[in-house]
């Protein structure tokens, strides 16, 4: 399937865009992730379910909403890798 740009954005970017509230929550959680992973070059060993539970508690939302926000953070490249056992955060991203 071909991605057609619309006013400078692709369909994928529009579908994965964050609302203001999601952006605020993602930004705060990103800062948290950066702080706890500075000493390990952005790598955190954690099961995905536990990460989602922590994200949901930190962002004060449901686990499904937290998962969606984490996926959007990955799309925005705030998160380099989100695996079942670890996460790699982009420590140099300016948000």
N, C-alpha and C positions, 0 to 999 in steps of 0.2 A: 504494500500500500504506500502510495506516495504522500509525503507530507507537504501540504500547500501552505506557504506563508500568508499571514493575514496581518496587515499593518505592522510588519516587522516581527511578528511572533508566529511560531509554528503552532499547529493544532495541538501537538504534544505539550508545548509550553503553556498554552491556554488551559488545557485540561488539568495540568499539574500546578497551576498558579494557586497561591495561598490567599485566603481572606486576610483582612487586617488582624483579626483575632488569632488566626493560625500563625501568622507571621510573628506576632508578638510572643506567642507561646514558644514557637520554634527558636526565635532569637534568644530567649532566656534559657531554654534547654541547651542550645548550642554553647552558650557561655559556660554553663554548668559542665558540659562534656569537655570543653577545652580546659577548664580548670582541673578536672580530675585526671586528664590524660596528658598534661604537659610533660611530666617526668618520663612518660613511656612513648614519646614521639607520636602521640595521638591514638595509640592502640589501647583498647580496653577489652579484656577477656571477660565476657559475660554471655550467658544464654540469652537468646533473642526474647523469650517469654519474660525473663526477669527484666531485661532492658525496657520492654514495652510496659511492664507493670510500674517500673520506676518513672518512666516518661509520663505515664498517665497520672501518677500521683503528683509529680512535679508540675505538670501542666494543668492539673485539676480538670481532667476530661476522662472520657471512657477509654478503655484499651484500644478499641477500634479507631477512635479519633487519633489517639497517640500513634498508632501504627501508620495511619494515613499521613500524619504530619512527618513522621520519620522517613517515609518513602519520598515525600516532597523535599525534605532536607537532602536526601540522597540525589534526587533529580537536580536540585540547585547546587550540588557538589559541596555542600557543607559537610557531608559525610562521604568519605571516599569509598568505603566498603561496609556493608552490613551483612554479616554472615550469621549462621545459626549459633556460633560460639564466640564471636568477637565483633567489634566495631572499630573502624579506623576513621578518625575525625580529621578533617583538613584544618590544621592549626593556623594556617596562613591566610585563610579566607577572611576578607574584610566585609563585615556586614553592617 
